[in-house]
Amino acid sequence: MPNARNQEMMEAIKADLADVQAMWVVDACGLTVKEVEGLRRTIREAGAVMKVYKNTIMRIALKEAEAPEMDDILEGPSAFVFCSGDVAAAAKAITEFAKGNETLSVKGGMMDGKFVTAEEVAAIASLPSKEELLAKIAGAISGVARGVATSINGVPSGLAQAIKQVAGQKAA
């Protein structure tokens, strides 16, 4: 019979997996308490949350949630980063922190119900953030609108210039 603590952990994992877009698995073994606090803060600022669960209970929860199997990466110490917002921002926060601290490593994870390798997490982290993409789209729309306005303004302006030149020639 499973103990009450493990059952509570199972329910917490199921709740975390219920509304998640992505989950990254990291190995944070060897980090100091201060470094872990910094990592958690960085991840929280990116709109995600990092939690530590037992690998065996995570395996069972993933199986019950019909999520992809991650038995290969659920070995050794693991921390789980649950992303419900901007997935790229959370992946970027982890990889940036890992660059400055070699004891942190990304094992992989899942995104949109599919297994993701550590290399794919790095590729996702290299994508621009949601805000950057929205700014680029707004800039492109603004550029098109500006071009249309300039073109529309050019017709009457050109006509006025032609009339002015004809009037100047007739007066001379």
C-alpha positions in Angstrom: 0.0 0.0 0.0 1.5 3.4 -1.0 2.1 5.8 1.9 0.2 9.1 2.2 3.2 11.2 1.3 3.7 9.4 -2.0 -0.1 9.7 -2.8 0.1 13.5 -2.1 3.1 13.7 -4.4 1.2 11.8 -7.1 -1.7 14.2 -6.9 0.6 17.2 -7.0 2.3 15.8 -10.1 -1.0 15.1 -11.8 -2.1 18.7 -11.0 1.1 20.1 -12.5 0.8 18.0 -15.6 -2.8 18.9 -16.2 -2.3 22.4 -17.5 1.3 22.3 -18.7 2.5 23.0 -22.3 6.0 21.7 -21.6 8.0 20.1 -18.9 11.8 20.1 -18.9 13.9 17.7 -16.8 17.1 19.0 -15.4 19.9 17.7 -13.2 20.6 20.3 -10.6 22.7 18.0 -8.4 25.8 19.9 -7.1 24.2 23.3 -7.0 24.4 25.2 -3.8 21.2 26.4 -2.1 21.9 29.9 -3.2 22.3 28.8 -6.8 19.1 26.7 -6.7 17.3 29.8 -5.3 18.7 31.9 -8.2 17.6 29.2 -10.7 14.1 29.0 -9.3 13.8 32.8 -9.4 15.0 32.9 -13.1 12.6 30.2 -14.0 9.7 31.9 -12.2 10.4 35.2 -14.0 10.1 33.2 -17.3 6.6 32.1 -16.3 7.5 28.5 -15.2 8.0 26.7 -11.9 10.6 24.2 -10.9 9.7 21.3 -8.5 11.5 18.2 -7.3 9.7 14.8 -7.3 10.7 11.2 -7.1 11.5 9.7 -10.4 9.5 6.5 -9.8 6.4 8.5 -8.9 6.9 10.8 -11.9 7.1 7.6 -14.2 3.8 6.4 -12.8 2.1 9.8 -13.1 3.3 10.1 -16.7 2.0 6.7 -17.5 -1.4 7.5 -16.0 -1.5 10.8 -17.8 -0.7 9.0 -21.1 2.3 11.2 -21.6 5.4 10.0 -23.4 7.8 7.7 -21.6 10.9 9.3 -20.3 12.6 6.4 -18.6 15.9 7.2 -20.2 16.1 10.7 -18.6 14.5 9.8 -15.3 17.7 8.4 -13.8 19.6 10.0 -11.0 18.6 13.3 -9.4 16.0 15.2 -11.4 14.2 18.5 -11.1 11.1 19.2 -13.2 10.4 22.6 -14.8 6.7 23.0 -15.6 5.9 25.6 -18.3 2.4 26.8 -18.9 3.2 30.0 -20.6 6.0 31.0 -22.9 7.8 27.7 -23.4 10.8 29.2 -25.2 11.3 31.7 -22.4 11.5 28.9 -19.8 13.9 26.9 -22.0 16.0 30.0 -22.5 16.1 30.7 -18.8 17.4 27.2 -18.1 20.0 27.1 -20.8 21.3 30.6 -19.9 21.7 29.5 -16.3 23.4 26.3 -17.4 25.9 28.3 -19.4 27.0 30.1 -16.3 26.9 27.0 -14.1 28.3 23.8 -15.4 26.8 21.6 -12.7 23.3 22.2 -14.1 22.4 20.0 -17.2 19.2 19.7 -19.2 18.2 16.0 -19.7 15.2 16.6 -22.0 11.5 16.7 -21.4 8.2 16.8 -23.1 6.4 19.4 -25.1 2.8 19.2 -26.5 2.6 15.5 -25.5 5.9 14.5 -27.2 9.3 13.6 -25.9 11.9 16.2 -26.4 15.7 15.6 -26.2 18.2 18.0 -24.5 19.3 19.1 -28.0 15.8 20.0 -28.9 15.4 22.0 -25.7 18.5 24.0 -26.6 17.0 24.6 -30.1 13.7 25.8 -28.5 15.7 28.1 -26.2 17.4 29.7 -29.3 14.0 30.8 -30.6 13.0 34.4 -30.0 10.6 35.1 -27.2 6.9 35.7 -27.7 7.3 39.4 -27.1 10.1 39.6 -29.7 8.0 37.7 -32.3 5.0 40.1 -31.6 7.3 43.1 -32.0 8.6 41.8 -35.4 5.1 41.2 -36.6 4.0 44.7 -35.5 7.0 46.1 -37.2 6.2 44.3 -40.5 2.6 45.4 -40.4 3.7 49.0 -39.6 6.1 48.9 -42.5 3.5 47.7 -45.0 1.0 50.4 -43.7 3.7 53.1 -44.0 4.4 52.0 -47.6 0.8 52.1 -48.5 0.3 55.5 -47.0 3.3 56.8 -48.8 2.1 55.4 -52.1 -1.4 56.8 -51.6 0.0 60.2 -50.7 2.3 60.2 -53.7 -0.5 60.3 -56.3 -2.0 63.7 -55.2 1.4 65.1 -54.4 2.6 64.2 -57.9 -0.5 65.7 -59.5 0.0 68.9 -57.5 3.6 69.1 -58.6 2.6 68.6 -62.3 0.0 71.3 -62.1 2.4 73.7 -60.4 5.0 73.1 -63.2 2.4 73.6 -65.9 1.2 76.8 -64.3 4.8 78.0 -64.0 5.4 77.3 -67.8 2.1 79.1 -68.8 3.0 82.2 -66.7 6.5 82.4 -68.4 
